Amino acid sequence: MIDPDGYRPNVAIVLMNDEGRVFWAQRASNDGWQFPQGGMNTDETPLEAMYRELREETGLPPELVEVIGSTPGWLRYRLPRRYQRRYSKPLCIGQKQVWFLLRFLGDESAFSLDLCEEPEFCTYKWVDFWYPVKNVVTFKRKVYHEALSFLEPMVDSCLITD
């Protein structure tokens, strides 16, 4: 599903542990790293799509996360021309995303990156909150910065305080 402006609806997931570190995963198809994300089906709300993508890409069920917050609307990024599927109609020029901040409630054994036929990720690590902005593929850096800037004030809700 592509909107009239050429953007594909999508969700992105910032999964945070109790120490304030975020889940950062290596794509199985190349050496790129990113947050879990994925397209929405026409019959899904952003929240429903987020839970589906979370399960498909990390193996986590809804009961092992707590939704802390989300962006209030769509954040957009354009795909470089070389990544646009010129043969697809309508042409998709980028993604529009609702970003979710989730608190991880489980332990490492809960992760299963190979639940689907073609796994999205091959490995993961926990990184500092702002690390992804400088380490994601260049064309996503602006939207990562925008999303994390919006979600950062909610981070304290994820942290364990003594």
Contact map, one row per residue, 1 for C-alpha under 8 A:
111000011000000000000000000000000000000011000000000000000000000000000000000000000000000000000000000000000000000000000000000000000000000000000000000000000000000000
111111111000000000000000000000000000000000000000000000000000000000000000000000000000000001110000000000000000000000000000000000000000000000000000000000000000000000
111111111000000000000000000000000000000000000000000000000000000000000000000000000000000000000000000000000000000000000000000000000000000000000000000000000000000000
011111100000000000000000000000000000000000000000000000000000000000000000000000000000000000000000000000000000000000000000000000000000000000000000000000000000000000
011111100000000000000000000000000000000000000000000000000000000000000000000000000000000000000000000000000000000000000000000000000000000000000000000000000000000000
011111110000000000000000000000000000000000000000000000000000000000000000000000000000000001111100000000000000000000000000000000000000000000000000000000000000000000
011111111000000000000000000000000000000000000000000000000000000000000000000100000000000000011111000000000000000000000000000000000000000000000000000000000000000000
111001111100000000000000000000000000001000000000000000000000000000000000000000000000000000010111000000000000000000000000000000000000000000000000000000000000000000
111000111110000000000000000000000000001100000000000000000000000000000000000000000000000000000011100000000000000000000000000000000000000000000000000000000000000000
000000011111000000000000000000000000111100000100000000000000000000000000000000000000000000000011110000000000000000000000000000000000000000000000000000000000000000
000000001111100000000000000000000000111100000100110000000000000000000000000000000000000000000000111100000000000000000000000000000000000000000000000000000000000000
000000000111110000000000000000000011110000000000010000000000000000000000000000000000000000000000111100000000000000000000000000000000000000000000000000000000000000
000000000011111000000000000000000011100000000000010001000000000000000000000000000000000000000000001111000000000000000000000000000000000000000000000000000000000000
000000000001111100000110000000000011000000000000000000000000000000000000000000000000000000000000001111000000000000000000000000000000000000000000000000000000000000
000000000000111110000110000000000000000000000000000000000000000000000000000000000000000000000000000011110000000000000000000000000000000000000000000000000000000000
000000000000011111111110000000000000000000000000000000000000000000000000000000000000000000000000000011110000000000000000000000000000000000000000000000000000010000
000000000000001111111110000000000000000000000000000000000000000000000000000000000000000000000000000000111000000000000000000000000000000000000000000000000000011000
000000000000000111111000000000000000000000000000000000000000000000000000000000000000000000000000000000110000000000000000000000000000000000000000000000000000011100
000000000000000111111000000000000000000000000000000000000000000000000000000000000000000000000000000000000000000000000000000000000000000000000000000000000000001100
000000000000000111111100000000000000000000000000000000000000000000000000000000000000000000000000000000000000000000000000000000011000000000000000000000000010011000
000000000000000111111110000000000000000000000000000000000000000000000000000000000000000000000000000000000000000000000000000001111000000000000000000000000000000000
000000000000011110011111000000000000000000000000000000000000000000000000000000000000000000000000000000000000000000000000000001111000000000000000000000000000000000
000000000000011110001111100000000010000000000000000000000000000000000000000000000000000000000000000000000000000000000000000111100000000000000000000000000000000000
000000000000000000000111110000001111000000000000000000000000000000000000000000000000000000000000000000000000000000000000000111100001000000000000000000000000000000
000000000000000000000011111000001111000000000000000000000000000000000000000000000000000000000000000000000000000000000000111110000000000000000000000000000000000000
000000000000000000000001111101111100000000000000000000000000000000000000000000000000000000000000000000000000000000000000111100000000000000000000000000000000000000
000000000000000000000000111111111100000000000000000000000000000000000000000000000000000000000000000000000000000000000001111000000000000000000000000000000000000000
000000000000000000000000011111100000000000000000000000000000000000000000000000000000000000000000000000000000000000000011111000000000000000000000000000000000000000
000000000000000000000000001111100000000000000000000000000000000000000000000000000000000000000000000000000000000000000001100000000000000000000000000000000000000000
000000000000000000000000011111110000000000000000000000000000000000000000000000000000000000000000000000000000000000000000000000000000000000000000000000000000000000
000000000000000000000000011111111000000000000000000000000000000000000000000000000000000000000000000000000000000000000000000000000000000000000000000000000000000000
000000000000000000000000011001111100000000000000000000000000000000000000000000000000000000000000000000000000000000000000000000000000000110000000000000000000000000
000000000000000000000001111000111110000000000000000000000000000000000000000000000000000000000000000000000000000000000000000000000000001110000000000000000000000000
000000000000000000000001111000011111000000000000000000000000000000000000000000000000000000000000000000000000000000000000000000000001000100000000000000000000000000
000000000001110000000011100000001111100000000000000000000000000000000000000000000000000000000000000000000000000000000000000000000000000000000000000000000000000000
000000000001110000000001100000000111110000000000000011001100000000000000000000000000000000000000000000000000000000000000000000000000000000000000000000000000000000
000000000111100000000000000000000011111000000000010010000000000000000000000000000000000000000000000000000000000000000000000000000000000000000000000000000000000000
000000000111000000000000000000000001111100000000110010000000000000000000000000000000000000000000000000000000000000000000000000000000000000000000000000000000000000
000000011110000000000000000000000000111110000000100000000000000000000000000000000000000000000000000000000000000000000000000000000000000000000000000000000000000000
000000001110000000000000000000000000011111011100100000000000000000000000000000000000000000000000000000000000000000000000000000000000000000000000000000000000000000
100000000000000000000000000000000000001111110000100000000000000000000000000000000000000000000000000000000000000000000000000000000000000000000000000000000000000000
100000000000000000000000000000000000000111110000000000000000000000000000000000000000000000000000000000000000000000000000000000000000000000000000000000000000000000
000000000000000000000000000000000000000011111000000000000000000000000000000000000000000000000000000000000000000000000000000000000000000000000000000000000000000000
000000000000000000000000000000000000000111111111100000000000000000000000000000000000000000000000000000000000000000000000000000000000000000000000000000000000000000
000000000000000000000000000000000000000100111111100000000000000000000000000000000000000000000000000000000000000000000000000000000000000000000000000000000000000000
000000000110000000000000000000000000000100011111110000000000000000000000000000000000000000000000010000000000000000000000000000000000000000000000000000000000000000
000000000000000000000000000000000000000000011111111000000000000000000000000000000000000000000000000000000000000000000000000000000000000000000000000000000000000000
000000000000000000000000000000000000000000011111111100000000000000000000000000000000000000000000000000000000000000000000000000000000000000000000000000000000000000
000000000010000000000000000000000000011110011111111110000000000000000000000000000000000000000000000000000000000000000000000000000000000000000000000000000000000000
000000000011100000000000000000000000110000000111111111000000000000000000000000000000000000000000000100000000000000000000000000000000000000000000000000000000000000
000000000000000000000000000000000000000000000011111111100000110000000000000000000000000000000000000000000000000000000000000000000000000000000000000000000000000000
000000000000000000000000000000000000000000000001111111110000000000000000000000000000000000000000000000000000000000000000000000000000000000000000000000000000000000
000000000000000000000000000000000001110000000000111111111000000000000000000000000000000000000000000000000000000000000000000000000000000000000000000000000000000000
000000000000100000000000000000000001000000000000011111111111100000000000000000000000000000000000000000000000000000000000000000000000000000000000000000000000000000
000000000000000000000000000000000000000000000000001111111111110000000000000000000000000000000000000000000000000000100000000000000000000000000000000000000000000000
000000000000000000000000000000000000000000000000000111111110000000000000000000000000000000000000000000000000000010110010000000000000000000000000000000000000000000
000000000000000000000000000000000001000000000000000011111110000000000000000000000000000000000000000000000000000111110011100000000000000000000000000000000000000000
000000000000000000000000000000000001000000000000000001111111000000000000000000000000000000000000000000000000001111100000000000000000000000000000000000000000000000
000000000000000000000000000000000000000000000000000001111111100000000000000000000000000000000000000000000000011111100000000000000000000000000000000000000000000000
000000000000000000000000000000000000000000000000000001100111110110000000000000000000000000000000000000000000011100000000000000000000000000000000000000000000000000
000000000000000000000000000000000000000000000000001001100011111110000000000000000000000000000000000000000000000000000000000000000000000000000000000000000000000000
000000000000000000000000000000000000000000000000001000100001111111000000000000000000000000000000000000000000000000000000000000000000000000000000000000000000000000
000000000000000000000000000000000000000000000000000000000000111111000000000000000000000000000000000000001000000000000000000000000000000000000000000000000000000000
000000000000000000000000000000000000000000000000000000000001111111000000000000000000000000000000000000011100000000000000000000000000000000000000000000000000000000
000000000000000000000000000000000000000000000000000000000001111111100000000000000000000000000000000001111100000000000000000000000000000000000000000000000000000000
000000000000000000000000000000000000000000000000000000000000011111110000000000000000000000000000000001111000000000000000000000000000000000000000000000000000000000
000000000000000000000000000000000000000000000000000000000000000011111000000000000000000000000000000111100000000000000000000000000000000000000000000000000000000000
000000000000000000000000000000000000000000000000000000000000000001111100000000000000000000000000000111100000000000000000000000000000000000000000000000000100110000
000000000000000000000000000000000000000000000000000000000000000000111110000000000000000000000000000111000000000000000000000000000000000000000000000000100100000000
000000000000000000000000000000000000000000000000000000000000000000011111000000000000000000000000011110000000000000000000000000000000000000000000000000100000000000
000000000000000000000000000000000000000000000000000000000000000000001111111000000000000000000000011100000000000000000000000000000000000000000000001001100000000000
000000000000000000000000000000000000000000000000000000000000000000000111110000000000000000000000010000000000000000000000000000000000000000000000000000000000000000
000000000000000000000000000000000000000000000000000000000000000000000011111000000000000000000000110000000000000000000000000000000000000000000000000000000000000000
000000000000000000000000000000000000000000000000000000000000000000000011111100000000000000000001110000000000000000000000000000000000000000000000000000000000000000
000000000000000000000000000000000000000000000000000000000000000000000010111110000000000000000001111000000000000000000000000000000000000000000010011000000000000000
000000100000000000000000000000000000000000000000000000000000000000000000011111000000000000000111100000000000000000000000000000000000000000000010000000000000000000
000000000000000000000000000000000000000000000000000000000000000000000000001111100000000000000111000000000000000000000000000000000000000000110110000000000000000000
000000000000000000000000000000000000000000000000000000000000000000000000000111110000000000001110000000000000000000000000000000000000000000100000000000000000000000
000000000000000000000000000000000000000000000000000000000000000000000000000011111111000000001110000000000000000000000000000000000000000000100000000000000000000000
000000000000000000000000000000000000000000000000000000000000000000000000000001111111000000000000000000000000000000000000000000000000000000100000000000000000000000
000000000000000000000000000000000000000000000000000000000000000000000000000000111111000000001000000000000000000000000000000000000000000000000000000000000000000000
000000000000000000000000000000000000000000000000000000000000000000000000000000111111000000000000000000000000000000000000000000000000000000000000000000000000000000
000000000000000000000000000000000000000000000000000000000000000000000000000000111111100000000000000000000000000000000000000000000000000000000000000000000000000000
000000000000000000000000000000000000000000000000000000000000000000000000000000111111110000111100000000000000000000000000000000000000000000000000000000000000000000
000000000000000000000000000000000000000000000000000000000000000000000000000000000011111100110000000000000000000000000000000000000000000000000000000000000000000000
000000000000000000000000000000000000000000000000000000000000000000000000000000000001111110100000000000000000000000000000000000000000000000000000000000000000000000
000000000000000000000000000000000000000000000000000000000000000000000000000000000000111110100000000000000000000000000000000000000000000000000000000000000000000000
000000000000000000000000000000000000000000000000000000000000000000000000000000000000111111110000000000000000000000000000000000000000000000000000000000000000000000
000000000000000000000000000000000000000000000000000000000000000000000000000000000000011111110000000000000000000000000000000000000000000000000000000000000000000000
010001000000000000000000000000000000000000000000000000000000000000000000000000000000000111110000000000000000000000000000000000000000000000000000000000000000000000
010001000000000000000000000000000000000000000000000000000000000000000000000000000001111111111000000000000000000000000000000000000000000000000000000000000000000000
010001110000000000000000000000000000000000000000000000000000000000000000000000000001100111111110000000000000000000000000000000000000000000000000000000000000000000
000001100000000000000000000000000000000000000000000000000000000000000000000001101001000000111110000000000000000000000000000000000000000000000000000000000000000000
000001110000000000000000000000000000000000000000000000000000000000000000000111100001000000011111000000000000000000000000000000000000000000000000000000000000000000
000000111100000000000000000000000000000000000000000000000000000000000000000111100000000000011111100000000000000000000000000000000000000000000000000000000000000000
000000111100000000000000000000000000000000000000000000000000000000000000011110000000000000000111110000000000000000000000000000000000000000000000000000000000000000
000000001111000000000000000000000000000000000000000000000000000000000000111100000000000000000011111000000000000000000000000000000000000000000000000000000000000000
000000000111000000000000000000000000000000000100000000000000000000000111111000000000000000000001111100000000000000000000000000000000000000000000000000000000000000
000000000011110000000000000000000000000000000000000000000000000000000110001000000000000000000000111110000000000000000000000000000000000000000000001000000000000000
000000000011110000000000000000000000000000000000010000000000000000111110000000000000000000000000011111000000000000000000000000000000000000000000000000000000000000
000000000000111100000000000000000000000000000000000000000000000000111100000000000000000000000000001111100000000000000000000000000000000000000000000000100000000000
000000000000111100000000000000000000000000000000000000000000000011111000000000000000000000000000000111110000000000000000000000000000000000000000000000000000010000
000000000000001111000000000000000000000000000000000000000000000011110000000000000000000000000000000011111000000000000000000000000000000000000000000000000000010000
000000000000001111000000000000000000000000000000000000000000000111000000000000000000000000000000000001111100000000000000000000000000000000000000000000000000000000
000000000000000010000000000000000000000000000000000000000000001111000000000000000000000000000000000000111110000000000000000000000000000000000000000000000000000000
000000000000000000000000000000000000000000000000000000000000000110000000000000000000000000000000000000011111010000000000000000000000000000000000000000000000000000
000000000000000000000000000000000000000000000000000000000000000000000000000000000000000000000000000000001111110000000000000000000000000000000000000000000000000000
000000000000000000000000000000000000000000000000000000000000000000000000000000000000000000000000000000000111111000000000000000000000000000000000000000000000000000
000000000000000000000000000000000000000000000000000000000000000000000000000000000000000000000000000000000011111100000000000000000000000000000000000000000000000000
000000000000000000000000000000000000000000000000000000000011000000000000000000000000000000000000000000000111111100000000000000000000000000000000000000000000000000
000000000000000000000000000000000000000000000000000000000111000000000000000000000000000000000000000000000001111110000000000000000000000000000000000000000000000000
000000000000000000000000000000000000000000000000000000001111000000000000000000000000000000000000000000000000111111100000000000000000000000000000000000000000000000
000000000000000000000000000000000000000000000000000000011110000000000000000000000000000000000000000000000000001111100011111000000000000000000000000000000000000000
000000000000000000000000000000000000000000000000000000001110000000000000000000000000000000000000000000000000000111111110110000000000000000000000000000000000000000
000000000000000000000000000000000000000000000000000000111110000000000000000000000000000000000000000000000000000111111010000000000000000000000000000000000000000000
000000000000000000000000000000000000000000000000000000011000000000000000000000000000000000000000000000000000000001111110000000000000000000000000000000000000000000
000000000000000000000000000000000000000000000000000000000000000000000000000000000000000000000000000000000000000001111110000000000000000000000000000000000000000000
000000000000000000000000000000000000000000000000000000000000000000000000000000000000000000000000000000000000000001011111000000000000000000000000000000000000000000
000000000000000000000000000100000000000000000000000000011000000000000000000000000000000000000000000000000000000011111111110000000000000000000000000000000000000000
000000000000000000000000001110000000000000000000000000001000000000000000000000000000000000000000000000000000000010000111110000000000000000000000000000000000000000
000000000000000000000000111110000000000000000000000000001000000000000000000000000000000000000000000000000000000011000011111100000000000000000000000000000000000000
000000000000000000000000111100000000000000000000000000000000000000000000000000000000000000000000000000000000000011000011111100000000000000000000000000000000000000
000000000000000000000000111100000000000000000000000000000000000000000000000000000000000000000000000000000000000010000000111110000000000000000000000000000000000000
000000000000000000000011110000000000000000000000000000000000000000000000000000000000000000000000000000000000000000000000111111000000000000000000000000000000000000
000000000000000000000011100000000000000000000000000000000000000000000000000000000000000000000000000000000000000000000000001111100000000000000000000000000000000000
000000000000000000001111000000000000000000000000000000000000000000000000000000000000000000000000000000000000000000000000000111110000000000000000000000000000000000
000000000000000000001111000000000000000000000000000000000000000000000000000000000000000000000000000000000000000000000000000011111011000000000000000000000000000000
000000000000000000011100000000000000000000000000000000000000000000000000000000000000000000000000000000000000000000000000000001111110000000000000000000000000000000
000000000000000000011100000000000000000000000000000000000000000000000000000000000000000000000000000000000000000000000000000000111111000000000000000000000000000000
000000000000000000000000000000000000000000000000000000000000000000000000000000000000000000000000000000000000000000000000000000011111110000000000000100000000000000
000000000000000000000000000000000000000000000000000000000000000000000000000000000000000000000000000000000000000000000000000000111111111000000000000000000000000000
000000000000000000000001000000000100000000000000000000000000000000000000000000000000000000000000000000000000000000000000000000101111111100000001000000000000000000
000000000000000000000000000000000000000000000000000000000000000000000000000000000000000000000000000000000000000000000000000000000111111100001101100000000000000000
000000000000000000000000000000000000000000000000000000000000000000000000000000000000000000000000000000000000000000000000000000000111111100001000000000000000000000
000000000000000000000000000000001000000000000000000000000000000000000000000000000000000000000000000000000000000000000000000000000011111111000000000000000000000000
000000000000000000000000000000011100000000000000000000000000000000000000000000000000000000000000000000000000000000000000000000000001111111011000000000000000000000
000000000000000000000000000000011000000000000000000000000000000000000000000000000000000000000000000000000000000000000000000000000000001111111000000000000000000000
000000000000000000000000000000000000000000000000000000000000000000000000000000000000000000000000000000000000000000000000000000000000001111111000000000000000000000
000000000000000000000000000000000000000000000000000000000000000000000000000011110000000000000000000000000000000000000000000000000000000011111100000000000000000000
000000000000000000000000000000000000000000000000000000000000000000000000000010000000000000000000000000000000000000000000000000000000000111111111000000000000000000
000000000000000000000000000000000000000000000000000000000000000000000000000000000000000000000000000000000000000000000000000000000000110111111111100000000000000000
000000000000000000000000000000000000000000000000000000000000000000000000000010000000000000000000000000000000000000000000000000000000100000111111110000000000000000
000000000000000000000000000000000000000000000000000000000000000000000000001110000000000000000000000000000000000000000000000000000000000000011111111000000000000000
000000000000000000000000000000000000000000000000000000000000000000000000000000000000000000000000000000000000000000000000000000000001100000011111111100000000000000
000000000000000000000000000000000000000000000000000000000000000000000000000000000000000000000000000000000000000000000000000000000000100000001111111110000000000000
000000000000000000000000000000000000000000000000000000000000000000000000001000000000000000000000000000000000000000000000000000000000000000000111111111000000000000
000000000000000000000000000000000000000000000000000000000000000000000010001000000000000000000000001000000000000000000000000000000000000000000011111111100000000000
000000000000000000000000000000000000000000000000000000000000000000000000000000000000000000000000000000000000000000000000000000000100000000000001111111110000000000
000000000000000000000000000000000000000000000000000000000000000000000000000000000000000000000000000000000000000000000000000000000000000000000000111111111000000000
000000000000000000000000000000000000000000000000000000000000000000000010000000000000000000000000000000000000000000000000000000000000000000000000011111111000000000
000000000000000000000000000000000000000000000000000000000000000000001110000000000000000000000000000010000000000000000000000000000000000000000000001111111110000000
000000000000000000000000000000000000000000000000000000000000000000000000000000000000000000000000000000000000000000000000000000000000000000000000000111111110000000
000000000000000000000000000000000000000000000000000000000000000000000000000000000000000000000000000000000000000000000000000000000000000000000000000011111111000000
000000000000000000000000000000000000000000000000000000000000000000011000000000000000000000000000000000000000000000000000000000000000000000000000000000111111110000
000000000000000000010000000000000000000000000000000000000000000000000000000000000000000000000000000000000000000000000000000000000000000000000000000000111111111000
000000000000000000000000000000000000000000000000000000000000000000000000000000000000000000000000000000000000000000000000000000000000000000000000000000001111111000
000000000000000000000000000000000000000000000000000000000000000000010000000000000000000000000000000000000000000000000000000000000000000000000000000000000111111000
000000000000000111010000000000000000000000000000000000000000000000010000000000000000000000000000000001100000000000000000000000000000000000000000000000000111111100
000000000000000011110000000000000000000000000000000000000000000000000000000000000000000000000000000000000000000000000000000000000000000000000000000000000011111110
000000000000000001100000000000000000000000000000000000000000000000000000000000000000000000000000000000000000000000000000000000000000000000000000000000000000011111
000000000000000000000000000000000000000000000000000000000000000000000000000000000000000000000000000000000000000000000000000000000000000000000000000000000000001111
000000000000000000000000000000000000000000000000000000000000000000000000000000000000000000000000000000000000000000000000000000000000000000000000000000000000000111
